[in-house]
Amino acid sequence: MDTIIDGYSSKVLVAYPTAINDPNDGPVFVRLCPVCGRFVKADDSVKCNIDGVPSKEPNATCKKHGRVRMDFYCWISDGWEE
């Protein structure tokens, strides 16, 4: 079932659980190209800094714009559920 979370379909959000500080936490991104708004193919993993903050490197591929960086949405611990 598709759930709407703050205006986004749950199908548009992608979470990356990390084990750096807490295996039940990690960044959640919006799977849309920041340039054209198309769905992007999210990478299998994202790079995070030593403190767990997502890096600013590209983390998805848009069919039109190539490598892009998905917009950060929230942390899993903020109450987001897939």
C-alpha positions in Angstrom: 0.0 0.0 0.0 1.2 3.5 -0.9 1.4 5.9 2.0 1.6 9.7 1.7 4.3 11.2 4.1 4.4 15.0 4.2 3.3 15.2 0.5 5.6 12.4 -0.7 4.5 8.9 -1.7 6.4 6.3 0.4 7.5 4.9 -3.0 9.5 8.1 -3.6 11.5 7.8 -0.4 14.5 5.6 0.0 16.2 4.8 3.3 19.8 3.7 4.0 20.1 2.1 7.5 23.6 2.6 8.9 25.4 0.8 11.6 27.8 3.6 12.4 26.0 4.8 15.6 22.7 3.0 15.5 21.7 0.1 13.1 18.1 1.3 13.3 18.9 4.8 12.0 20.2 6.3 8.8 19.4 8.9 6.1 16.2 9.0 4.0 16.3 10.6 0.6 13.7 11.7 -2.0 14.2 9.5 -5.2 13.6 12.4 -7.6 16.1 14.2 -9.8 16.7 17.6 -8.3 17.0 19.1 -11.9 14.0 17.6 -13.7 11.9 15.8 -11.1 12.1 12.4 -12.8 12.4 9.2 -10.7 16.0 8.3 -10.3 17.8 4.9 -9.7 19.1 5.2 -6.2 22.5 3.7 -5.5 22.6 0.5 -3.3 24.4 2.5 -0.6 25.4 6.1 0.2 28.6 7.5 1.6 28.4 9.1 5.0 31.0 11.2 6.9 32.6 9.8 10.0 29.8 11.4 12.1 27.1 9.8 10.0 26.1 12.9 8.0 25.4 12.0 4.3 28.2 13.2 1.9 27.5 15.6 -0.8 28.5 13.1 -3.5 26.1 11.9 -6.2 24.0 9.0 -5.0 21.6 8.2 -7.8 21.4 8.2 -11.6 18.9 10.1 -13.7 18.2 8.8 -17.2 18.4 12.4 -18.5 21.0 14.1 -16.3 23.3 11.2 -15.3 24.8 11.2 -11.8 22.8 13.4 -9.3 22.5 13.8 -5.6 19.1 13.0 -4.2 17.7 15.5 -1.7 18.0 14.5 2.0 14.6 14.1 3.5 15.0 13.0 7.2 16.5 10.4 9.5 14.8 7.0 10.0 14.7 7.8 13.7 12.5 10.8 12.9 9.6 8.3 12.7 9.7 7.5 9.0 8.6 3.9 8.2 8.9 2.2 4.9 
